[in-house]
Amino acid sequence: MRHRAAQLTLTAMAVLIGVLIVGQLRSQTRPTEVSALSPAELSARIETLAAANADLRVALSDARQQLNDYQTAEAQGQSALDVSREELRHLRAWGALDPVEGQGIVLTVNGSLDAIAVNDLINELRNAGAEALAVDGVRITARSVAAHGTTSLEIDGVAIGRSFRLSAIGDPDGLLAALQRPGGLIAQLELFVQATIQVNQVDDIKLPGTLLRLVPQAGTTS
């Protein structure tokens, strides 16, 4: 709207200048009328015309500056909007609302892991710097927890079988080192559970967004 107003102002200034120029030309086509003026009257007309020209030049310069200010503000506003949109996109992606992808590791688990062991694996990866996690097709959120269901383990109400893949996006070397360090979690689990855990580094992992509704039930914004 401001951009449009500035353009209209410039147009008006141009029309006024055009009218003034036409007036000057017409005055030149009436030499008899001008010649009839006294020197004092001619001097007064010239001073008036010069002052009007000066005022128009100032007004035109101000309008151009205002238009430039509007264009700059519009560009900056659009840039700020783009930044806000990009920040929102990142927040949604890494807050588990939208799909993400990146490098990391994949754990292939076969055997009998109980809910405590699965939660320990998830927490170990979180502590090691995992940026996003998923068990098979279930995206892990801040409220996700493995629990014993009626017939099998469940995460967020989705059944998890005896064999599953735990995928983690993050620094592959750091995640791998945290899991496979001497006396680490995998070494402990292999002593106490009947399961095999194979870990592989992966260059590109795609994780889905969560299907959960993450709006707090008790808390409100302030």
URFENGI-V21473 format. One line per field, one symbol per residue. phi: phi as a letter, one per 40 degrees, with the letter a starting at -180 (. if undefined). psi: psi as a letter, one per 30 degrees, with the letter a starting at -180 (. if undefined). burial: b if it has 16 or more other C-alpha atoms within 10 Angstrom, else e. A space follows every 50 residues. Layout:
phi: ???
psi: ???
burial: ???
This chain:
phi: .cdccccccccccccccccccccccccccbccccccccdccccccccccc cccccccccccccccccccccccccccccccccccccccccccccgcbcb aicibbcbbbhbbccccccccccccccchccababfcbccbcbcacaccc bacbbfgbcbccbabbbbcicdcccccccbcdgccccccccbbcabbbbb cbcabbbccccccccdcbcbcb
psi: eeeeeeeeeeeeeeeeeeeeeeeeeeeffifeeeffkleeeeeeeeeeee eeeeeeeeeeeeeeeeeeeeeeeeeeeeeeeeeeeeeeeeeeefggelll lalblkkjkkaikleeeeeeeeeeeeffgkfklkjcgjkkafgkkkljae flkkkhgkkkafklkjkkkajeeeeeeeeglkgaeeeeeffflilkjkkk kkfjkkklllfljgkkeelll.
burial: eebeebbebbeebeeebeebeeeeeeeeeeeeeeeeeeeeeeeeeeeeee eebeebeeebeebbebbeebeeeeeeeeeeeeeeeeeeeeeebbbbbbbb bbbbbbbbbbeebebebbbebbebbbebbbbbbbbbbbbbbeeebbbeee eebbbbeebbbeebbbbbbbbbeebbebbeeeeebbeebeeeeebbbebe beeebebbbbeeeeeeeeeeee
